């Protein structure tokens, strides 16, 4: 209640009470002859007192509602803040990934630009972006700029896991600049090195694993380390798996760590599940955690994905786990999640995972049986994308929600089901919905639709 309205109400209450008091004061001695029986004065006060109580109760309810509204607004602002921060993190990750792709494609100027943008954000990827910026500058012939970037990395991120790689790159840059610097690796040619290492692994795997450990913990270039790690991952021996696990747990630069996590999913089989679970619980790096989720998906580890989906507090990582359950065909686990999930947004995410799994039966069940309109709309939309619209005719006939009916029209349009749209257009009594169906038919190149449009024109 506003202050103005409250003042008016108070004034009215005072007028009522004042009038009653004045009336009582002005009335002569009560005459039972005139009035039969003297009225109860207490009852005369009862009505205004009740009004006062009612107004007071109304004020209380309105204050409580205002408080709830403020709390809801605060929650929404906090959620928006979290979503903006998550969007920023994802945007920075995209820039970083785009820079790495540019390096792989030999587009070094584009890579330099992307890594500069990542560095400006000053987030957790900044040290890696500095290393790759220096790498791009070296490839572009900007030797002094590369050395400056490396020096800045070493100064600003003295404990960074990229420091050893930066020192190895510095040696390469100085050698290209004409400054002779001793290189620890016996073979300076990457192709020759790869052949020599592959041969060692074939002829003496134990010696190869030992050498790989030295290379991966030393100052070799990230490119060389990446090749060594790939060869080790394919070996399959317990020693190779142990070394792969150590790198996956963070005993190298973050990019190599993520590769090791991915290789555990590709080559580790069921033996890698325990290692990956330990890595996930022990890491604060969202990139590493996403690598574990991806590895679970690759290896079909539905139990691991279900655990993350249930326990993870980070909404972005939780969504990743749910989506990957869908991509890996974990319908049973998704069903368990769906039964226990109480929020509409959470259930929509799980429905989307069912869609990724191609589970049209779950979409039909939700479209027919869910009470929340948002969930039903999501299920109907996904049925259209899956091309499973046969069931929608009966849902449409029984539906009273206009928004859901329009969603069914959209599903027919998305799936190219002109026959379903014609059937609705012929039977629909609501002029606006009929118009929507005809509009969609006019955009579809179908014989059924064209025949019906001609029928309308000939009427």
Secondary structure as the mmCIF struct_conf table of DSSP 4:
data_model
#
loop_
_struct_conf.conf_type_id
_struct_conf.id
_struct_conf.beg_label_comp_id
_struct_conf.beg_label_asym_id
_struct_conf.beg_label_seq_id
_struct_conf.end_label_comp_id
_struct_conf.end_label_asym_id
_struct_conf.end_label_seq_id
HELX_RH_AL_P HELX_RH_AL_P1 UNK A 3 UNK A 26
BEND BEND1 UNK A 27 UNK A 27
BEND BEND2 UNK A 29 UNK A 29
HELX_RH_AL_P HELX_RH_AL_P2 UNK A 32 UNK A 35
BEND BEND3 UNK A 36 UNK A 37
HELX_RH_AL_P HELX_RH_AL_P3 UNK A 41 UNK A 104
TURN_TY1_P TURN_TY1_P1 UNK A 105 UNK A 106
HELX_RH_AL_P HELX_RH_AL_P4 UNK A 108 UNK A 121
TURN_TY1_P TURN_TY1_P2 UNK A 122 UNK A 122
BEND BEND4 UNK A 123 UNK A 123
TURN_TY1_P TURN_TY1_P3 UNK A 124 UNK A 125
HELX_RH_AL_P HELX_RH_AL_P5 UNK A 126 UNK A 139
TURN_TY1_P TURN_TY1_P4 UNK A 140 UNK A 141
HELX_RH_AL_P HELX_RH_AL_P6 UNK A 143 UNK A 156
TURN_TY1_P TURN_TY1_P5 UNK A 157 UNK A 159
TURN_TY1_P TURN_TY1_P6 UNK A 161 UNK A 162
HELX_RH_AL_P HELX_RH_AL_P7 UNK A 163 UNK A 176
TURN_TY1_P TURN_TY1_P7 UNK A 177 UNK A 178
BEND BEND5 UNK A 184 UNK A 186
HELX_RH_AL_P HELX_RH_AL_P8 UNK A 190 UNK A 203
HELX_RH_AL_P HELX_RH_AL_P9 UNK A 205 UNK A 217
TURN_TY1_P TURN_TY1_P8 UNK A 218 UNK A 219
HELX_RH_AL_P HELX_RH_AL_P10 UNK A 222 UNK A 235
BEND BEND6 UNK A 237 UNK A 237
HELX_RH_AL_P HELX_RH_AL_P11 UNK A 238 UNK A 248
TURN_TY1_P TURN_TY1_P9 UNK A 249 UNK A 250
BEND BEND7 UNK A 251 UNK A 252
HELX_RH_AL_P HELX_RH_AL_P12 UNK A 254 UNK A 267
HELX_RH_3T_P HELX_RH_3T_P1 UNK A 269 UNK A 272
HELX_RH_AL_P HELX_RH_AL_P13 UNK A 273 UNK A 282
HELX_RH_AL_P HELX_RH_AL_P14 UNK A 286 UNK A 299
TURN_TY1_P TURN_TY1_P10 UNK A 300 UNK A 300
HELX_RH_AL_P HELX_RH_AL_P15 UNK A 302 UNK A 311
HELX_RH_AL_P HELX_RH_AL_P16 UNK A 315 UNK A 327
TURN_TY1_P TURN_TY1_P11 UNK A 328 UNK A 329
HELX_RH_AL_P HELX_RH_AL_P17 UNK A 331 UNK A 340
BEND BEND8 UNK A 343 UNK A 343
HELX_RH_AL_P HELX_RH_AL_P18 UNK A 344 UNK A 356
TURN_TY1_P TURN_TY1_P12 UNK A 357 UNK A 358
HELX_RH_AL_P HELX_RH_AL_P19 UNK A 360 UNK A 369
BEND BEND9 UNK A 371 UNK A 372
HELX_RH_AL_P HELX_RH_AL_P20 UNK A 373 UNK A 386
TURN_TY1_P TURN_TY1_P13 UNK A 387 UNK A 387
TURN_TY1_P TURN_TY1_P14 UNK A 390 UNK A 391
HELX_RH_AL_P HELX_RH_AL_P21 UNK A 392 UNK A 398
HELX_RH_AL_P HELX_RH_AL_P22 UNK A 402 UNK A 415
TURN_TY1_P TURN_TY1_P15 UNK A 416 UNK A 416
HELX_RH_AL_P HELX_RH_AL_P23 UNK A 418 UNK A 427
HELX_RH_AL_P HELX_RH_AL_P24 UNK A 431 UNK A 442
TURN_TY1_P TURN_TY1_P16 UNK A 443 UNK A 443
BEND BEND10 UNK A 444 UNK A 444
HELX_RH_AL_P HELX_RH_AL_P25 UNK A 447 UNK A 457
TURN_TY1_P TURN_TY1_P17 UNK A 458 UNK A 458
#
